[in-house]
Structures are given as C-alpha cells and as structure tokens.
Amino acid sequence: MDKNIIFMVIQNYLEGEEWMNCNDYIKQLNTDEMRDSLLVGVVRMTYHYRGELSNWDDLFDRVGCELYRRGLDGESMLRGLYPCEEY
C-alpha cells in the first residue's frame, strides 16, 4: 500500500479523534510488507495519541520486531518513543 495513503488515513482518524477506527487500522497494518521509513513513521505519527490507542503498544512491538528481523537497529530508530531494550 502506498505510504501516502497510510499516512493520510491515520492522520484523518487522528484529526477526527476517531480512536476506534485508528486503533483498528494500526492493528491491521502488515508490518512485514512496509518500508523501514513507513514503519518508523507510523509509530512516530501515532506516539502522541498512544494513550487513546490500545493497539499502540502492539504496533510498537511489531515494528521493533520487524526492524530487528531486517537486521536494523530498531532501538536507535525508535529511540525516545518507548523503552525498547529488547530490540
């Protein structure tokens, strides 16, 4: 899926305070098919709203695991977003 579409959908949900829709959307993201920059971008984009999104922690974990699987430094890439010592 085009990264601009993903960002646009999430942004629309966040701006409209449609937490349930956004929560469902981030839960369904297929992280193993997303580019590295999109993975990190989605986590950063939703970070401020993580208290409203019960699936945010799961998204963070899935992104961290996917970055690790790709041989990338997920801890560095996600620094400041959450304690991610296991990455």
Backbone torsions as a table, in degrees:
resi	resn	phi	psi	omega
1	MET	NA	143.5	-178.9
2	ASP	-63.8	132.3	-177.3
3	LYS	-61.3	-33.7	179.9
4	ASN	-64.7	-35.5	177.9
5	ILE	-67.1	-44.3	179.4
6	ILE	-59.9	-48.7	179.2
7	PHE	-62.0	-40.5	-178.4
8	MET	-65.0	-44.8	179.6
9	VAL	-61.8	-47.8	-179.6
10	ILE	-62.9	-45.1	-179.6
11	GLN	-59.8	-42.3	178.7
12	ASN	-62.5	-42.9	177.7
13	TYR	-63.4	-43.9	-178.8
14	LEU	-65.5	-46.0	-179.9
15	GLU	-63.7	-34.6	178.6
16	GLY	-86.0	3.7	-177.3
17	GLU	52.2	38.8	177.7
18	GLU	-91.4	71.4	-172.1
19	TRP	-61.3	-42.8	-177.5
20	MET	-63.8	-44.1	179.0
21	ASN	-64.3	-43.1	179.1
22	CYS	-64.5	-42.2	179.4
23	ASN	-59.8	-46.0	178.1
24	ASP	-63.9	-39.6	-177.9
25	TYR	-64.7	-47.4	-178.6
26	ILE	-69.0	-27.4	177.2
27	LYS	-66.8	-33.8	-175.5
28	GLN	-88.4	-5.3	179.9
29	LEU	-62.7	132.5	-179.9
30	ASN	-92.4	91.2	-171.6
31	THR	-63.3	-26.8	-178.2
32	ASP	-74.8	-8.2	177.7
33	GLU	-107.9	2.9	-176.0
34	MET	-99.0	148.5	176.0
35	ARG	-68.8	156.7	-178.6
36	ASP	-55.0	-47.9	-176.9
37	SER	-64.3	-33.9	179.0
38	LEU	-71.2	-40.4	177.4
39	LEU	-55.3	-53.3	-178.2
40	VAL	-66.7	-40.1	-179.2
41	GLY	-60.7	-41.2	-179.9
42	VAL	-66.6	-41.9	178.2
43	VAL	-63.9	-45.0	179.7
44	ARG	-65.3	-40.0	-178.3
45	MET	-63.5	-36.0	-175.7
46	THR	-95.8	-6.4	-174.9
47	TYR	-53.5	-46.8	-177.4
48	HIS	-60.4	-25.9	-175.4
49	TYR	-103.5	11.2	-173.6
50	ARG	-58.3	-28.4	177.8
51	GLY	-67.7	-24.4	178.9
52	GLU	-91.2	-15.1	-172.7
53	LEU	-112.9	101.2	-176.6
54	SER	-66.1	-18.6	178.2
55	ASN	-92.4	4.2	-177.4
56	TRP	-64.8	-43.9	179.6
57	ASP	-60.1	-40.6	177.0
58	ASP	-64.2	-42.6	177.2
59	LEU	-59.3	-47.1	179.2
60	PHE	-57.0	-46.7	-179.9
61	ASP	-63.6	-44.3	-179.5
62	ARG	-63.9	-41.2	178.7
63	VAL	-64.9	-45.9	178.7
64	GLY	-59.4	-43.8	178.9
65	CYS	-65.1	-39.3	-179.9
66	GLU	-67.0	-41.6	177.5
67	LEU	-62.0	-43.7	178.0
68	TYR	-60.7	-44.1	180.0
69	ARG	-59.3	-32.4	-179.5
70	ARG	-83.0	-0.8	179.1
71	GLY	81.9	20.2	-179.2
72	LEU	-99.5	162.0	179.5
73	ASP	-87.6	81.7	-178.9
74	GLY	-59.8	-35.3	179.8
75	GLU	-60.4	-44.9	179.0
76	SER	-68.6	-42.8	-177.1
77	MET	-68.1	-27.0	-178.4
78	LEU	-106.7	10.7	-177.4
79	ARG	-53.0	136.6	177.2
80	GLY	87.0	-5.7	-178.1
81	LEU	-96.2	-29.7	-174.6
82	TYR	-175.7	150.3	173.8
83	PRO	-62.6	117.6	-176.5
84	CYS	-130.0	50.8	-176.1
85	GLU	-59.6	-30.3	-176.4
86	GLU	-76.2	-5.1	178.8
87	TYR	-96.2	NA	NA
